[in-house]
Amino acid sequence: MSKKLQKPFSALYPMPLVLVTCVNEQGAPNIITLAYVGTTAAKPPQVAIAIRPSRYSHAVISQTEEFTVNIPTEDLLPAVDQCGHVSGARTDKFALTGLTPEPATQIQPPLIAECPVNLECKLTQTIPLGSHDLFIAEIVAVHVDEELLDEHGFIDYSKTTAVTYVGNEYWSLGKHLRASGFTLKKSSQT
Ligand SMILES: Cc1cc2nc3c(=O)[nH]c(=O)nc-3n(C[C@H](O)[C@H](O)[C@H](O)COP(=O)(O)O)c2cc1C
């Protein structure tokens, strides 16, 4: 394999693709599409999202310190794309996309009903990184569509059509390949 040396760029792939909601101090909810997203710790469970300081959602999350992470499915891609190209400063994206806000249990921002998995998150740290600021948050509640759960109460990922982001385009997850050492040992610790 012959490789060409490239200038540094954010080359990691695939990226997660999520819809993050927040709500401003007047109670207006917003949705932003994000791909710079990662799981950062298991205990307590934490997630990190990176948002450019110029985004409307950046200001709202900085002020309110709460957001939800909603995992979209293939059929929601038109809404995912819209929420990533329109600003909540001027537009009600729930009205624009037809997505349904649903009350969260621990925080003010709404869940997105159409997404089968929703994480309620409370901000713990903000780290400025240059182009983006990293918001690290504790996951304080998780909602999972009952239809995705197997008989042991675990998510059966074969039942969802989660999507990912690669090379500025939307991709499906493709096919299941094999079990991992963790699943073979029936352990989920990482
Ligand atoms: C697929 C996709 C992924 C995106 N990922 C990010 C991201 O990780 N961080 C970010 O700051 N903006 C990202 N954006 C851009 C924002 O979603 C976009 O600027 C949005 O309109 C900002 O909304 P707001 O003004 O309501 O906050 C992404 C857009 C798309 C379409």
Ligand as a Chemical Component Dictionary entry (heavy atoms), coordinates in Angstrom:
data_LIG
# 
_chem_comp.id                   LIG 
_chem_comp.type                 NON-POLYMER 
_chem_comp.pdbx_formal_charge   0 
_chem_comp.three_letter_code    LIG 
# 
loop_
_chem_comp_atom.comp_id 
_chem_comp_atom.atom_id 
_chem_comp_atom.alt_atom_id 
_chem_comp_atom.type_symbol 
_chem_comp_atom.charge 
_chem_comp_atom.model_Cartn_x 
_chem_comp_atom.model_Cartn_y 
_chem_comp_atom.model_Cartn_z 
_chem_comp_atom.pdbx_ordinal 
LIG C1  C1  C 0 -24.007 16.805 8.722  1  
LIG C2  C2  C 0 -23.677 18.071 9.453  2  
LIG C3  C3  C 0 -22.827 18.019 10.550 3  
LIG C4  C4  C 0 -22.515 19.194 11.256 4  
LIG N1  N1  N 0 -21.676 19.106 12.331 5  
LIG C5  C5  C 0 -21.386 20.238 13.026 6  
LIG C6  C6  C 0 -20.535 20.162 14.183 7  
LIG O1  O1  O 0 -20.108 19.099 14.606 8  
LIG N2  N2  N 0 -20.268 21.323 14.842 9  
LIG C7  C7  C 0 -20.771 22.547 14.432 10 
LIG O2  O2  O 0 -20.479 23.574 15.057 11 
LIG N3  N3  N 0 -21.582 22.622 13.345 12 
LIG C8  C8  C 0 -21.910 21.507 12.646 13 
LIG N4  N4  N 0 -22.747 21.573 11.570 14 
LIG C9  C9  C 0 -23.313 22.885 11.176 15 
LIG C10 C10 C 0 -24.528 23.275 12.012 16 
LIG O3  O3  O 0 -25.432 22.203 12.167 17 
LIG C11 C11 C 0 -25.249 24.454 11.298 18 
LIG O4  O4  O 0 -24.372 25.559 11.193 19 
LIG C12 C12 C 0 -26.553 24.843 11.956 20 
LIG O5  O5  O 0 -27.330 25.575 11.026 21 
LIG C13 C13 C 0 -26.356 25.693 13.203 22 
LIG O6  O6  O 0 -27.609 25.833 13.818 23 
LIG P1  P1  P 0 -27.919 26.965 14.898 24 
LIG O7  O7  O 0 -27.540 28.293 14.272 25 
LIG O8  O8  O 0 -29.402 26.845 15.106 26 
LIG O9  O9  O 0 -27.117 26.666 16.104 27 
LIG C14 C14 C 0 -23.072 20.421 10.848 28 
LIG C15 C15 C 0 -23.951 20.472 9.756  29 
LIG C16 C16 C 0 -24.248 19.301 9.067  30 
LIG C17 C17 C 0 -25.195 19.351 7.897  31 
# 
loop_
_chem_comp_bond.comp_id 
_chem_comp_bond.atom_id_1 
_chem_comp_bond.atom_id_2 
_chem_comp_bond.value_order 
_chem_comp_bond.pdbx_ordinal 
LIG C1  C2  SING 1  
LIG C2  C3  SING 2  
LIG C2  C16 DOUB 3  
LIG C3  C4  DOUB 4  
LIG C4  N1  SING 5  
LIG C4  C14 SING 6  
LIG N1  C5  DOUB 7  
LIG C5  C6  SING 8  
LIG C5  C8  SING 9  
LIG C6  O1  DOUB 10 
LIG C6  N2  SING 11 
LIG N2  C7  SING 12 
LIG C7  O2  DOUB 13 
LIG C7  N3  SING 14 
LIG N3  C8  DOUB 15 
LIG C8  N4  SING 16 
LIG N4  C9  SING 17 
LIG N4  C14 SING 18 
LIG C9  C10 SING 19 
LIG C10 O3  SING 20 
LIG C10 C11 SING 21 
LIG C11 O4  SING 22 
LIG C11 C12 SING 23 
LIG C12 O5  SING 24 
LIG C12 C13 SING 25 
LIG C13 O6  SING 26 
LIG O6  P1  SING 27 
LIG P1  O7  DOUB 28 
LIG P1  O8  SING 29 
LIG P1  O9  SING 30 
LIG C14 C15 DOUB 31 
LIG C15 C16 SING 32 
LIG C16 C17 SING 33 
# 
